[in-house]
């Protein structure tokens, strides 16, 4: 019984760290911009699409 409680407590204590580690690299995440805007990798922001 004590081992089960310990493992359960350890599981819940370590889950936030595991979630953070999975989302730590934001460069590969999908970025969604509003209509008429496009993601600029250099500026790391949505910019207006300019048509020539």
Predicted model as a PDB file, atoms N, CA, C, CB and O in Angstrom, pLDDT in the B-factor column:
MODEL        1                                                                  
ATOM      1  N   UNK A   1       0.827  -1.204   0.000  1.00 75.00           N  
ATOM      2  CA  UNK A   1       0.000   0.000   0.000  1.00 75.00           C  
ATOM      3  C   UNK A   1       0.864   1.258   0.000  1.00 75.00           C  
ATOM      4  CB  UNK A   1      -0.937   0.004   1.212  1.00 75.00           C  
ATOM      5  O   UNK A   1       0.569   2.211  -0.721  1.00 75.00           O  
ATOM      6  N   UNK A   2       1.936   1.268   0.810  1.00 87.00           N  
ATOM      7  CA  UNK A   2       2.803   2.442   0.860  1.00 87.00           C  
ATOM      8  C   UNK A   2       3.506   2.663  -0.482  1.00 87.00           C  
ATOM      9  CB  UNK A   2       3.840   2.291   1.983  1.00 87.00           C  
ATOM     10  O   UNK A   2       3.687   3.801  -0.915  1.00 87.00           O  
ATOM     11  N   UNK A   3       3.897   1.572  -1.130  1.00 88.00           N  
ATOM     12  CA  UNK A   3       4.577   1.695  -2.419  1.00 88.00           C  
ATOM     13  C   UNK A   3       3.638   2.288  -3.467  1.00 88.00           C  
ATOM     14  CB  UNK A   3       5.099   0.323  -2.886  1.00 88.00           C  
ATOM     15  O   UNK A   3       4.064   3.101  -4.288  1.00 88.00           O  
ATOM     16  N   UNK A   4       2.382   1.894  -3.447  1.00 90.00           N  
ATOM     17  CA  UNK A   4       1.406   2.421  -4.391  1.00 90.00           C  
ATOM     18  C   UNK A   4       1.208   3.916  -4.191  1.00 90.00           C  
ATOM     19  CB  UNK A   4       0.077   1.689  -4.246  1.00 90.00           C  
ATOM     20  O   UNK A   4       1.157   4.676  -5.158  1.00 90.00           O  
ATOM     21  N   UNK A   5       1.096   4.334  -2.944  1.00 87.00           N  
ATOM     22  CA  UNK A   5       0.932   5.763  -2.655  1.00 87.00           C  
ATOM     23  C   UNK A   5       2.171   6.541  -3.066  1.00 87.00           C  
ATOM     24  CB  UNK A   5       0.642   5.984  -1.163  1.00 87.00           C  
ATOM     25  O   UNK A   5       2.062   7.642  -3.607  1.00 87.00           O  
ATOM     26  N   UNK A   6       3.352   5.976  -2.812  1.00 83.00           N  
ATOM     27  CA  UNK A   6       4.593   6.646  -3.181  1.00 83.00           C  
ATOM     28  C   UNK A   6       4.699   6.790  -4.698  1.00 83.00           C  
ATOM     29  CB  UNK A   6       5.801   5.875  -2.633  1.00 83.00           C  
ATOM     30  O   UNK A   6       5.039   7.863  -5.198  1.00 83.00           O  
ATOM     31  N   UNK A   7       4.410   5.713  -5.432  1.00 85.00           N  
ATOM     32  CA  UNK A   7       4.485   5.771  -6.888  1.00 85.00           C  
ATOM     33  C   UNK A   7       3.457   6.730  -7.477  1.00 85.00           C  
ATOM     34  CB  UNK A   7       4.288   4.386  -7.472  1.00 85.00           C  
ATOM     35  O   UNK A   7       3.746   7.423  -8.452  1.00 85.00           O  
ATOM     36  N   UNK A   8       2.277   6.776  -6.902  1.00 87.00           N  
ATOM     37  CA  UNK A   8       1.242   7.697  -7.361  1.00 87.00           C  
ATOM     38  C   UNK A   8       1.672   9.144  -7.124  1.00 87.00           C  
ATOM     39  CB  UNK A   8      -0.093   7.409  -6.646  1.00 87.00           C  
ATOM     40  O   UNK A   8       1.521   9.995  -8.000  1.00 87.00           O  
ATOM     41  N   UNK A   9       2.211   9.416  -5.928  1.00 82.00           N  
ATOM     42  CA  UNK A   9       2.683  10.769  -5.620  1.00 82.00           C  
ATOM     43  C   UNK A   9       3.837  11.166  -6.534  1.00 82.00           C  
ATOM     44  CB  UNK A   9       3.120  10.866  -4.151  1.00 82.00           C  
ATOM     45  O   UNK A   9       3.889  12.304  -7.002  1.00 82.00           O  
ATOM     46  N   UNK A  10       4.760  10.245  -6.795  1.00 78.00           N  
ATOM     47  CA  UNK A  10       5.887  10.539  -7.681  1.00 78.00           C  
ATOM     48  C   UNK A  10       5.406  10.815  -9.098  1.00 78.00           C  
ATOM     49  CB  UNK A  10       6.887   9.377  -7.682  1.00 78.00           C  
ATOM     50  O   UNK A  10       5.909  11.718  -9.768  1.00 78.00           O  
ATOM     51  N   UNK A  11       4.437  10.040  -9.548  1.00 76.00           N  
ATOM     52  CA  UNK A  11       3.876  10.234 -10.888  1.00 76.00           C  
ATOM     53  C   UNK A  11       3.305  11.638 -11.046  1.00 76.00           C  
ATOM     54  CB  UNK A  11       2.788   9.191 -11.169  1.00 76.00           C  
ATOM     55  O   UNK A  11       3.615  12.333 -12.014  1.00 76.00           O  
ATOM     56  N   UNK A  12       2.466  12.056 -10.088  1.00 75.00           N  
ATOM     57  CA  UNK A  12       1.849  13.381 -10.185  1.00 75.00           C  
ATOM     58  C   UNK A  12       2.858  14.505  -9.971  1.00 75.00           C  
ATOM     59  CB  UNK A  12       0.725  13.505  -9.172  1.00 75.00           C  
ATOM     60  O   UNK A  12       2.666  15.607 -10.485  1.00 75.00           O  
ATOM     61  N   UNK A  13       3.913  14.250  -9.233  1.00 77.00           N  
ATOM     62  CA  UNK A  13       4.938  15.271  -9.016  1.00 77.00           C  
ATOM     63  C   UNK A  13       5.785  15.485 -10.265  1.00 77.00           C  
ATOM     64  CB  UNK A  13       5.832  14.881  -7.841  1.00 77.00           C  
ATOM     65  O   UNK A  13       6.233  16.602 -10.525  1.00 77.00           O  
ATOM     66  N   UNK A  14       6.011  14.421 -11.042  1.00 71.00           N  
ATOM     67  CA  UNK A  14       6.891  14.517 -12.209  1.00 71.00           C  
ATOM     68  C   UNK A  14       6.162  14.839 -13.508  1.00 71.00           C  
ATOM     69  CB  UNK A  14       7.639  13.236 -12.375  1.00 71.00           C  
ATOM     70  O   UNK A  14       6.818  15.190 -14.489  1.00 71.00           O  
ATOM     71  N   UNK A  15       4.864  14.738 -13.561  1.00 72.00           N  
ATOM     72  CA  UNK A  15       4.117  14.992 -14.796  1.00 72.00           C  
ATOM     73  C   UNK A  15       4.279  16.413 -15.330  1.00 72.00           C  
ATOM     74  CB  UNK A  15       2.660  14.717 -14.566  1.00 72.00           C  
ATOM     75  O   UNK A  15       4.446  16.571 -16.539  1.00 72.00           O  
ATOM     76  N   UNK A  16       4.240  17.456 -14.500  1.00 72.00           N  
ATOM     77  CA  UNK A  16       4.437  18.805 -15.068  1.00 72.00           C  
ATOM     78  C   UNK A  16       5.802  18.968 -15.732  1.00 72.00           C  
ATOM     79  CB  UNK A  16       4.277  19.860 -13.977  1.00 72.00           C  
ATOM     80  O   UNK A  16       5.912  19.642 -16.756  1.00 72.00           O  
ATOM     81  N   UNK A  17       6.834  18.368 -15.168  1.00 67.00           N  
ATOM     82  CA  UNK A  17       8.168  18.454 -15.766  1.00 67.00           C  
ATOM     83  C   UNK A  17       8.194  17.749 -17.114  1.00 67.00           C  
ATOM     84  CB  UNK A  17       9.225  17.845 -14.827  1.00 67.00           C  
ATOM     85  O   UNK A  17       8.831  18.237 -18.047  1.00 67.00           O  
ATOM     86  N   UNK A  18       7.525  16.626 -17.236  1.00 61.00           N  
ATOM     87  CA  UNK A  18       7.487  15.899 -18.503  1.00 61.00           C  
ATOM     88  C   UNK A  18       6.740  16.712 -19.559  1.00 61.00           C  
ATOM     89  CB  UNK A  18       6.821  14.517 -18.316  1.00 61.00           C  
ATOM     90  O   UNK A  18       7.144  16.729 -20.722  1.00 61.00           O  
ATOM     91  N   UNK A  19       5.678  17.372 -19.176  1.00 59.00           N  
ATOM     92  CA  UNK A  19       4.931  18.209 -20.112  1.00 59.00           C  
ATOM     93  C   UNK A  19       5.738  19.389 -20.594  1.00 59.00           C  
ATOM     94  CB  UNK A  19       3.661  18.695 -19.477  1.00 59.00           C  
ATOM     95  O   UNK A  19       5.654  19.759 -21.765  1.00 59.00           O  
ATOM     96  N   UNK A  20       6.521  19.991 -19.711  1.00 57.00           N  
ATOM     97  CA  UNK A  20       7.367  21.117 -20.089  1.00 57.00           C  
ATOM     98  C   UNK A  20       8.452  20.663 -21.055  1.00 57.00           C  
ATOM     99  CB  UNK A  20       7.995  21.764 -18.846  1.00 57.00           C  
ATOM    100  O   UNK A  20       8.750  21.362 -22.024  1.00 57.00           O  
ATOM    101  N   UNK A  21       9.039  19.514 -20.804  1.00 56.00           N  
ATOM    102  CA  UNK A  21      10.112  19.020 -21.659  1.00 56.00           C  
ATOM    103  C   UNK A  21       9.604  18.742 -23.070  1.00 56.00           C  
ATOM    104  CB  UNK A  21      10.728  17.755 -21.061  1.00 56.00           C  
ATOM    105  O   UNK A  21      10.348  18.925 -24.034  1.00 56.00           O  
ATOM    106  N   UNK A  22       8.379  18.312 -23.210  1.00 55.00           N  
ATOM    107  CA  UNK A  22       7.830  18.004 -24.517  1.00 55.00           C  
ATOM    108  C   UNK A  22       7.567  19.258 -25.332  1.00 55.00           C  
ATOM    109  CB  UNK A  22       6.560  17.212 -24.370  1.00 55.00           C  
ATOM    110  O   UNK A  22       7.570  19.189 -26.561  1.00 55.00           O  
ATOM    111  N   UNK A  23       7.342  20.395 -24.701  1.00 52.00           N  
ATOM    112  CA  UNK A  23       6.984  21.623 -25.411  1.00 52.00           C  
ATOM    113  C   UNK A  23       8.086  22.673 -25.343  1.00 52.00           C  
ATOM    114  CB  UNK A  23       5.701  22.195 -24.844  1.00 52.00           C  
ATOM    115  O   UNK A  23       7.811  23.854 -25.555  1.00 52.00           O  
ATOM    116  N   UNK A  24       9.297  22.289 -25.061  1.00 50.00           N  
ATOM    117  CA  UNK A  24      10.343  23.277 -24.853  1.00 50.00           C  
ATOM    118  C   UNK A  24      10.911  23.852 -26.147  1.00 50.00           C  
ATOM    119  CB  UNK A  24      11.445  22.671 -24.059  1.00 50.00           C  
ATOM    120  O   UNK A  24      11.479  24.944 -26.119  1.00 50.00           O  
ATOM    121  N   UNK A  25      10.781  23.159 -27.280  1.00 54.00           N  
ATOM    122  CA  UNK A  25      11.337  23.660 -28.531  1.00 54.00           C  
ATOM    123  C   UNK A  25      10.225  24.283 -29.364  1.00 54.00           C  
ATOM    124  CB  UNK A  25      12.044  22.528 -29.318  1.00 54.00           C  
ATOM    125  O   UNK A  25       9.493  23.580 -30.061  1.00 54.00           O  
ATOM    126  N   UNK A  26      10.101  25.606 -29.287  1.00 53.00           N  
ATOM    127  CA  UNK A  26       8.998  26.287 -29.956  1.00 53.00           C  
ATOM    128  C   UNK A  26       9.253  26.531 -31.435  1.00 53.00           C  
ATOM    129  CB  UNK A  26       8.726  27.592 -29.276  1.00 53.00           C  
ATOM    130  O   UNK A  26       8.338  26.949 -32.144  1.00 53.00           O  
ATOM    131  N   UNK A  27      10.447  26.291 -31.920  1.00 56.00           N  
ATOM    132  CA  UNK A  27      10.730  26.541 -33.330  1.00 56.00           C  
ATOM    133  C   UNK A  27      10.031  25.551 -34.248  1.00 56.00           C  
ATOM    134  CB  UNK A  27      12.216  26.492 -33.573  1.00 56.00           C  
ATOM    135  O   UNK A  27       9.800  25.856 -35.418  1.00 56.00           O  
ATOM    136  N   UNK A  28       9.691  24.376 -33.744  1.00 52.00           N  
ATOM    137  CA  UNK A  28       9.048  23.382 -34.581  1.00 52.00           C  
ATOM    138  C   UNK A  28       7.537  23.366 -34.416  1.00 52.00           C  
ATOM    139  CB  UNK A  28       9.602  22.026 -34.276  1.00 52.00           C  
ATOM    140  O   UNK A  28       6.860  22.539 -35.028  1.00 52.00           O  
ATOM    141  N   UNK A  29       7.003  24.254 -33.612  1.00 51.00           N  
ATOM    142  CA  UNK A  29       5.558  24.261 -33.403  1.00 51.00           C  
ATOM    143  C   UNK A  29       4.870  24.988 -34.548  1.00 51.00           C  
ATOM    144  CB  UNK A  29       5.202  24.920 -32.056  1.00 51.00           C  
ATOM    145  O   UNK A  29       5.463  25.840 -35.210  1.00 51.00           O  
ATOM    146  N   UNK A  30       3.633  24.644 -34.765  1.00 56.00           N  
ATOM    147  CA  UNK A  30       2.856  25.269 -35.833  1.00 56.00           C  
ATOM    148  C   UNK A  30       2.388  26.648 -35.373  1.00 56.00           C  
ATOM    149  CB  UNK A  30       1.643  24.379 -36.235  1.00 56.00           C  
ATOM    150  O   UNK A  30       1.873  26.797 -34.265  1.00 56.00           O  
ATOM    151  N   UNK A  31       2.565  27.626 -36.205  1.00 61.00           N  
ATOM    152  CA  UNK A  31       2.115  28.978 -35.895  1.00 61.00           C  
ATOM    153  C   UNK A  31       0.949  29.318 -36.815  1.00 61.00           C  
ATOM    154  CB  UNK A  31       3.275  30.013 -36.050  1.00 61.00           C  
ATOM    155  O   UNK A  31       1.025  29.112 -38.027  1.00 61.00           O  
ATOM    156  N   UNK A  32      -0.099  29.827 -36.250  1.00 80.00           N  
ATOM    157  CA  UNK A  32      -1.290  30.152 -37.012  1.00 80.00           C  
ATOM    158  C   UNK A  32      -1.447  31.666 -37.035  1.00 80.00           C  
ATOM    159  CB  UNK A  32      -2.551  29.464 -36.411  1.00 80.00           C  
ATOM    160  O   UNK A  32      -1.515  32.315 -35.992  1.00 80.00           O  
ATOM    161  N   UNK A  33      -1.501  32.202 -38.215  1.00 86.00           N  
ATOM    162  CA  UNK A  33      -1.678  33.647 -38.377  1.00 86.00           C  
ATOM    163  C   UNK A  33      -3.075  33.923 -38.913  1.00 86.00           C  
ATOM    164  CB  UNK A  33      -0.599  34.243 -39.327  1.00 86.00           C  
ATOM    165  O   UNK A  33      -3.705  33.053 -39.514  1.00 86.00           O  
ATOM    166  N   UNK A  34      -3.542  35.123 -38.693  1.00 87.00           N  
ATOM    167  CA  UNK A  34      -4.856  35.536 -39.177  1.00 87.00           C  
ATOM    168  C   UNK A  34      -4.857  35.593 -40.709  1.00 87.00           C  
ATOM    169  CB  UNK A  34      -5.249  36.911 -38.580  1.00 87.00           C  
ATOM    170  O   UNK A  34      -3.802  35.563 -41.342  1.00 87.00           O  
ATOM    171  N   UNK A  35      -6.032  35.676 -41.279  1.00 87.00           N  
ATOM    172  CA  UNK A  35      -6.170  35.763 -42.731  1.00 87.00           C  
ATOM    173  C   UNK A  35      -5.441  36.998 -43.243  1.00 87.00           C  
ATOM    174  CB  UNK A  35      -7.661  35.802 -43.142  1.00 87.00           C  
ATOM    175  O   UNK A  35      -5.595  38.091 -42.697  1.00 87.00           O  
ATOM    176  N   UNK A  36      -4.650  36.818 -44.292  1.00 87.00           N  
ATOM    177  CA  UNK A  36      -3.893  37.922 -44.869  1.00 87.00           C  
ATOM    178  C   UNK A  36      -2.519  38.092 -44.253  1.00 87.00           C  
ATOM    179  CB  UNK A  36      -4.659  39.190 -44.722  1.00 87.00           C  
ATOM    180  O   UNK A  36      -1.762  38.978 -44.649  1.00 87.00           O  
ATOM    181  N   UNK A  37      -2.193  37.246 -43.283  1.00 89.00           N  
ATOM    182  CA  UNK A  37      -0.882  37.303 -42.645  1.00 89.00           C  
ATOM    183  C   UNK A  37      -0.165  35.977 -42.849  1.00 89.00           C  
ATOM    184  CB  UNK A  37      -1.012  37.630 -41.135  1.00 89.00           C  
ATOM    185  O   UNK A  37      -0.796  34.939 -43.047  1.00 89.00           O  
ATOM    186  N   UNK A  38       1.150  36.026 -42.798  1.00 89.00           N  
ATOM    187  CA  UNK A  38       1.974  34.836 -42.945  1.00 89.00           C  
ATOM    188  C   UNK A  38       3.064  34.854 -41.877  1.00 89.00           C  
ATOM    189  CB  UNK A  38       2.592  34.756 -44.371  1.00 89.00           C  
ATOM    190  O   UNK A  38       3.482  35.925 -41.435  1.00 89.00           O  
ATOM    191  N   UNK A  39       3.525  33.675 -41.460  1.00 86.00           N  
ATOM    192  CA  UNK A  39       4.560  33.583 -40.429  1.00 86.00           C  
ATOM    193  C   UNK A  39       5.924  33.896 -41.030  1.00 86.00           C  
ATOM    194  CB  UNK A  39       4.566  32.181 -39.781  1.00 86.00           C  
ATOM    195  O   UNK A  39       6.325  33.298 -42.028  1.00 86.00           O  
ATOM    196  N   UNK A  40       6.635  34.845 -40.408  1.00 86.00           N  
ATOM    197  CA  UNK A  40       7.991  35.213 -40.814  1.00 86.00           C  
ATOM    198  C   UNK A  40       8.950  34.589 -39.808  1.00 86.00           C  
ATOM    199  CB  UNK A  40       8.175  36.782 -40.890  1.00 86.00           C  
ATOM    200  O   UNK A  40       8.994  34.987 -38.644  1.00 86.00           O  
ATOM    201  N   UNK A  41       9.717  33.605 -40.272  1.00 85.00           N  
ATOM    202  CA  UNK A  41      10.627  32.871 -39.391  1.00 85.00           C  
ATOM    203  C   UNK A  41      11.702  33.781 -38.811  1.00 85.00           C  
ATOM    204  CB  UNK A  41      11.279  31.717 -40.146  1.00 85.00           C  
ATOM    205  O   UNK A  41      12.093  33.629 -37.654  1.00 85.00           O  
ATOM    206  N   UNK A  42      12.181  34.731 -39.622  1.00 88.00           N  
ATOM    207  CA  UNK A  42      13.244  35.629 -39.167  1.00 88.00           C  
ATOM    208  C   UNK A  42      12.756  36.561 -38.051  1.00 88.00           C  
ATOM    209  CB  UNK A  42      13.774  36.456 -40.343  1.00 88.00           C  
ATOM    210  O   UNK A  42      13.451  36.769 -37.057  1.00 88.00           O  
ATOM    211  N   UNK A  43      11.561  37.113 -38.229  1.00 87.00           N  
ATOM    212  CA  UNK A  43      11.012  38.042 -37.245  1.00 87.00           C  
ATOM    213  C   UNK A  43      10.289  37.329 -36.104  1.00 87.00           C  
ATOM    214  CB  UNK A  43      10.065  39.004 -37.921  1.00 87.00           C  
ATOM    215  O   UNK A  43      10.012  37.922 -35.063  1.00 87.00           O  
ATOM    216  N   UNK A  44       9.986  36.032 -36.319  1.00 85.00           N  
ATOM    217  CA  UNK A  44       9.248  35.244 -35.335  1.00 85.00           C  
ATOM    218  C   UNK A  44       7.904  35.896 -35.015  1.00 85.00           C  
ATOM    219  CB  UNK A  44      10.077  35.078 -34.051  1.00 85.00           C  
ATOM    220  O   UNK A  44       7.504  36.007 -33.856  1.00 85.00           O  
ATOM    221  N   UNK A  45       7.219  36.325 -36.083  1.00 88.00           N  
ATOM    222  CA  UNK A  45       5.932  36.985 -35.920  1.00 88.00           C  
ATOM    223  C   UNK A  45       5.131  36.879 -37.208  1.00 88.00           C  
ATOM    224  CB  UNK A  45       6.120  38.461 -35.518  1.00 88.00           C  
ATOM    225  O   UNK A  45       5.671  36.566 -38.270  1.00 88.00           O  
ATOM    226  N   UNK A  46       3.839  37.143 -37.096  1.00 90.00           N  
ATOM    227  CA  UNK A  46       2.979  37.188 -38.274  1.00 90.00           C  
ATOM    228  C   UNK A  46       3.179  38.532 -38.968  1.00 90.00           C  
ATOM    229  CB  UNK A  46       1.478  36.972 -37.890  1.00 90.00           C  
ATOM    230  O   UNK A  46       3.187  39.579 -38.320  1.00 90.00           O  
ATOM    231  N   UNK A  47       3.339  38.494 -40.284  1.00 91.00           N  
ATOM    232  CA  UNK A  47       3.514  39.725 -41.063  1.00 91.00           C  
ATOM    233  C   UNK A  47       2.507  39.733 -42.198  1.00 91.00           C  
ATOM    234  CB  UNK A  47       4.968  39.847 -41.615  1.00 91.00           C  
ATOM    235  O   UNK A  47       2.014  38.684 -42.613  1.00 91.00           O  
ATOM    236  N   UNK A  48       2.207  40.918 -42.693  1.00 90.00           N  
ATOM    237  CA  UNK A  48       1.238  41.067 -43.785  1.00 90.00           C  
ATOM    238  C   UNK A  48       1.843  40.520 -45.077  1.00 90.00           C  
ATOM    239  CB  UNK A  48       0.822  42.562 -43.962  1.00 90.00           C  
ATOM    240  O   UNK A  48       3.016  40.748 -45.372  1.00 90.00           O  
ATOM    241  N   UNK A  49       1.022  39.792 -45.845  1.00 87.00           N  
ATOM    242  CA  UNK A  49       1.463  39.240 -47.131  1.00 87.00           C  
ATOM    243  C   UNK A  49       1.449  40.366 -48.151  1.00 87.00           C  
ATOM    244  CB  UNK A  49       0.549  38.045 -47.594  1.00 87.00           C  
ATOM    245  O   UNK A  49       0.415  40.994 -48.378  1.00 87.00           O  
ATOM    246  N   UNK A  50       2.589  40.618 -48.759  1.00 82.00           N  
ATOM    247  CA  UNK A  50       2.715  41.672 -49.770  1.00 82.00           C  
ATOM    248  C   UNK A  50       2.770  41.014 -51.125  1.00 82.00           C  
ATOM    249  CB  UNK A  50       3.977  42.559 -49.529  1.00 82.00           C  
ATOM    250  O   UNK A  50       3.661  40.208 -51.395  1.00 82.00           O  
ATOM    251  N   UNK A  51       1.819  41.352 -51.985  1.00 78.00           N  
ATOM    252  CA  UNK A  51       1.818  40.803 -53.347  1.00 78.00           C  
ATOM    253  C   UNK A  51       2.391  41.825 -54.303  1.00 78.00           C  
ATOM    254  CB  UNK A  51       0.390  40.393 -53.787  1.00 78.00           C  
ATOM    255  O   UNK A  51       2.108  43.018 -54.193  1.00 78.00           O  
ATOM    256  N   UNK A  52       3.192  41.360 -55.237  1.00 64.00           N  
ATOM    257  CA  UNK A  52       3.845  42.287 -56.164  1.00 64.00           C  
ATOM    258  C   UNK A  52       3.141  42.364 -57.485  1.00 64.00           C  
ATOM    259  CB  UNK A  52       5.270  41.889 -56.387  1.00 64.00           C  
ATOM    260  O   UNK A  52       3.570  43.102 -58.372  1.00 64.00           O  
TER     261      UNK A  52                                                      
ENDMDL                                                                          
END                                                                             
